[in-house]
């Protein structure tokens, strides 16, 4: 039982950390990262979606602007080569879900019902 309580505390701590970190990220115009690390950007999109889906974050103009800048910059700068495993589709799904304030049907694959 002690392990379960410790795990719950750790999860709360992680959610608090992610929410605070994300609050700092969404105020930036574009994060200073290596543009070829697409999975990092896709990971940020996934984090934003998770926090929004779980009710820890509300969609804002800043969030949509940040995701849009990542999407446009990475898609254009990488020779417009659209490869599904690089995360462009996931970033687009997150932007659409937040813009329309509607979860995408693929949520069941992420464990949502």
N, C-alpha and C positions, 0 to 999 in steps of 0.2 A: 504494500500500500504506500510505503514511503517513496518507492521508486516512481509510482504513478503521480504522486504529488510533486515530486521533483521535476518530472517530465512536463507536467502542466505549467509549473513555474517557468521552466526553461522556454516553453512555447510562448508564454505571455511576454517574456523578456525579448525573445526574437521578434515577435510581432511589433512590440514597441520600438525596437531598434530599426526594423524595416520601415515602419511608418515615419519615424523621425528622419531617417536617411532619405527616404523618398521625398519628404517635404522639402528638403534642401535641393534635391535633384531637379524637381519640377520647376523651380524658379530660374534655373539656368537655361540659356538659349540653346546651347549644345554642349554636351559634356566633352571635356578634352581627353578623348580616348583614341586609340589607334583605330582608324576607320575600317581596317580590314578585319577587326574582331567582331564580326556581325553577331555572333552568338551572345556577346555581352549586351548588345542593344536589344536582341530578342529576349534575353533574360530580363532586362529592365521592363520591356513590354509585358512579359509574363508576370513579373512582380506587381506591376501596376494593376494588371487584370485581377490577380489574386486578391490584392488588398481591396479593390473596388467590389469584387464579387462577394467578399466576406463582410463587407460593410465598414471597413476601416478607413475608407477613402471615398470622397465624392469626386466625380469627374469635374474638371475645371478646364477653362480655356488654356491654362499653362500646360496641363498634362497633354491635351490634344496637340498643342503646338510643338511640344518636345517630341512626341512620337512622330508627328508629321515631318519634322526636320530630320530625324533619324532616317525615316523611310525614304524621303526624297534624296537626301545626300548619299546614302549608301547605295540606293538603286542606280542613281546616275553615275556615281564615281566608280562603280565596279563594272564598267563597260556594259551596263544594262543587261547583264547576264543573269537571268532569273533562275536560280536553282532552289528547288523546294527545301532542301535540307539546311539552307542558310538562314531561314527564319523570316523571310519577307512576308510569307503568307500569314504567319502567326502575328507579326506586327500589324499587318493590315486588319486581321480579325479583331485584334484588341482595339485598334482605332475605331473600327466600325461599331463594335459593341458599346464602347464608351460614348461615341457620338450619338448613337441611336438610343442609348440608355437601355440596351436590351442584351441579355446574355446570348451567346451564340450556341447553336445546337450541338456543337462538339463538346460542350461541357461534360457530357456523360463520360467522355474519355478521360477527363481530368478528375473524375470521382464525384462530380456533382450529380444530383438527381433532378 
